[in-house]
Amino acid sequence: MNNQALQKVLIIGAGHNDIGREGQHDAAVTQIGAAIRKLGIAVVLVDNNAYSVAAENNFADKVYIEPLTVAALSKIIETEQPDGLIPSLGGIQGVNLIQGLIRNNVLKNNQVRLLQWDQETIDMIVNPALMSNRLKALGEPVIASQVVASEPEAFAVVRKVGFPVIVKSVAPRIEASRQLCEDEDDLERALTMGFKVSATKQCIVEQSIVGYKELEFVGVRDQKDTALLISGMENFDPVGIHSADSIIFAPTQTITDQEYQQFRTATLKIMRNLRIVGSCHVQFALDPTTQNYYVIKVTPYFDRTMALAARATGYPLARVVANLLVGISLAEVKLPSNYRKQTALIEPVLDHIVCRIPVWPFNVLKKVSHQLDTVMESTGSVIGIGRSTEEALLKGLRSTDESRYHVIANRPQNYSEGELIQRLIHPQAGRMLVLLEALNRGYQIDELAELTKIDAFYFYKLSHIIEIEKALRERPFDVHALGRAKYFGFTDEDAADAWHSDVTKVHQFALENEIQATFKEVEPTAGEFTEQTNTYYSTYEFDNESQQQTGRRVVVIGTGANRIGTNHGNDYLVSQLLFYLKKADYEPILINANPNSVAMTPRLASKRYVEPKQYSDILNILAIEKPLLIFTTYHDYRLGQQLSQDGYQVIQINNDLPREQIKTNDSPAVEVITDGQDVTIFGISEIIAGNNLRTNVRGSIEVFPIRDKVENQAIKALNQEIKKRVLAFGVPGLYTVRLTIVDGQLQLATIEPMSIAMMALISKASGSSVTRLLLHIKLGEALRKVMYDYPDVNRLETVYVQANTFPYNQLQIYDENEVTGEPGHATGTVIAHGKTLRDALTELNAGNEDTDF
């Protein structure tokens, strides 16, 4: 097949964000959709994620905001008649939907070609037992396993292989569905959950290989069978801890070249045998004693590890895959001029180390178990990049925004010896402090490696960090001690703490002694060829590769790690800011360390710095770029204030969550925009109780616009008072004016910044970005100039609704005091529409009958 045969392709989005389903899918859609359109092929996108960036800004020719169901997709296919369907961008949910389309003959009847894979591959992805059989036939070692449909069948398997075992669902609806079982009680719980989330009501029981070393490899292959490896990665933690909850390093740190080549060969062999076109992620388990290995998972759809591979190497993975899936070979891929012609054909080589660190929900959800096992609990991740393992690790820990990691070692933990040993054997989230404590107490590296099953190499690195910090503490304002500490990842803040001084004094001492950060480019050839990815990281060496960006420079400080609550919305906001800053002829420069962030998409920012959001790290970047403006969002309010005090012009955008969780049916609000001189009303929204959707819905539902004539007339009478109150607020921006009913009359209650969720809802409803308007009034433009071409929302004939989704079931939280449905617990948002409110709610529920609203 060649791309000339394709006129139109369909992309199924991943739906709402969730644990295991961050921004990596939407980021892939934005890049692949844009690349395919440049090839002259029309793109149709279907998604119901309110925070989808790909669903705005012309990343697709046509966007359907519709339920992600076989029925809805069938109608769209019949209407649009696409030539091809891209299956790899919607996660496991997308794979399940495509299997349904195939079984219903929708693709066959409409002559739609499945790109990248064949039907057999789809079946193997959905049913791991089929994949296991195929791998066995290939001669690749797999773990002993069996499909079961009942508890008695599962217990029969356990009698053969013994505990521990792993239970995972067949055709799961969620990503994090593997559970480790040590005894019969664990097995019963795992089977109950596993059958519940399985589309076929089946589970696989497999022999456990807990304690093995886990490795992950990402490759690409074209239709001519040319294949190459993009990245090899190594888990810090052993098998038994979900890979998303483990620290991960790229490139691999502890395996031999012979072992590396063995895994490379196996990855490419699997891709070729499965006839996968595009990218593929293969996970392996290595027995550190015998050097035997198992293939534990094959993932040919975009996931967080592919996103990490792209960020770590600088290889333009999404753009290359876009070409491959429409029939272009690796040798024929044409990349932008900033890449060498042969880049698509070159296996990346790294002259830096990347460390990914998971981030947890425990600061918000107190009832979640901190125990690390095969069930994913992390809500996101960040990366640190450096020239050494130590530097990458410390920068990664710093990027989590956890203040306790600003000074890493020599901070005593109040554990008894028994508690410490239990925490070493049974790991919990944030275990780095436990490992450092054990080293500080004199535990030997060999015994720690045996207790934890973590390679001794990493304990030597942690010991080195402790040694460096000890020298730093013992030698205040010593040039050599500070220079060495900074080279290995310590900061001005760390030195200030060690020397009982202040950050400004330490920073000035470093500058006076020429201890300055330099920046290196993240590119795929380790400096062998000239590549301009415009993505940089800091270190402390002599050559600086980052030159000041030309043009009107604006620094945008990104979201950092995805956390429950608002970070997906915040990433949407930052992505939109970058897009419209470019449209306004600014040169946006992004600072962010989130590998799954949509904002990290190359075309959004002119330049990217993969750095922590700590004050001293930001100053290093500002010293080079000298921006006209700095944009921060509400997460970084204090940082913005600090930079303002330093004399930088900072624009802080503080739209975040609604101030309170409102669940009543009588909470109308007026959505407005002001430039400080004038006010324009978008329309009326309302928050209604979740039980309008179905019983047991904990959260509320936002509705826009409200069509009730009586209510509209009553609010219209308050327009002048509303405008007066908003202008009295005194700051240009987007606002929600909440109303209340007193003695049967509507009255103004509160004015608050419009939530990002409402911004997204109005943008999707109107088909035009609210963030664009916010940006321009923040830049000082008059409202009449900003609003001149904005659609009249009052003329909309459609009602839009959206509801938050929650992680309670996935994290197994059942405490009624914790399961409240407040916005701060949300992981994502689903949007729907209809001619009436009832129609919109029906569409919202379609395909989401089991969604945790």
Secondary structure, 3 states (H helix, E strand, C coil): CCHHHCCEEEEECCCCCECCECCHHHHHHHHHHHHHHHCCCEEEEEECECCCCCCCCCCCCEEEECCCCHHHHHHHHHHHCCCEEECCCCHHHHHHHHHHHHHCCHHHHCCCEECCCCHHHHHHHHCHHHHHHHHHHHCCCCCCEEEECCHHHHHHHHHHHCCCEEEEECCECCCCCCEEECCHHHHHHHHHHHHHHECCCCEEEEECCCCCEEEEEEEEECCCCCEEEEEEEEEEEECCCCHHHCCEEECCCCCCHHHHHHHHHHHHHHHHHHCCCEEEEEEEEECCCCCCEEEEEEECCCCHHHHHHHHHHCCCHHHHHHHHHCCCCHHHCCCCCCCCCCHHHCCCECCCEEEEEEECCCCCCCCCCCECCCCCCCCEEEEEEECCHHHHHHHHHHHCCCHHHCCCCCCCCCCCHHHHHHHHHCCECCCHHHHHHHHHCCCCHHHHHHHHCCCHHHHHHHHHHHHHHHHHHHCCCCHHHHHHHHHCCCCHHHHHHHCCCCHHHHHHHHHHCCCCCEEEECCCECCCCCCCCCEEEEECCCCCCCCCCCCCEEEEECCCCCCCCCHHHHHHHHHHHHHHHHHCCCEEEEECCCCCCHHHCCCCCCEEECCCCCHHHHHHHHHHHCCCEEEEEHHHHHHHHHHHHCCCCEEEECCCCCCCCCCCCCEEEEEEEECCCCEEEEEEEEEEEHHHCCCCCCCEEEEECCCCHHHHHHHHCCHHHHHHHHHHHCCCEEEEEEEEEECCEEEEEEEEECCHHHHHHHHHHHCCCHHHHHHHHHCCCCHHHHCCCCCCHHHCCCEEEEEEECCCCCCCCCCCCCCCCCHHHCCEEEEEEECCHHHHHHHHHCCCCCCCC
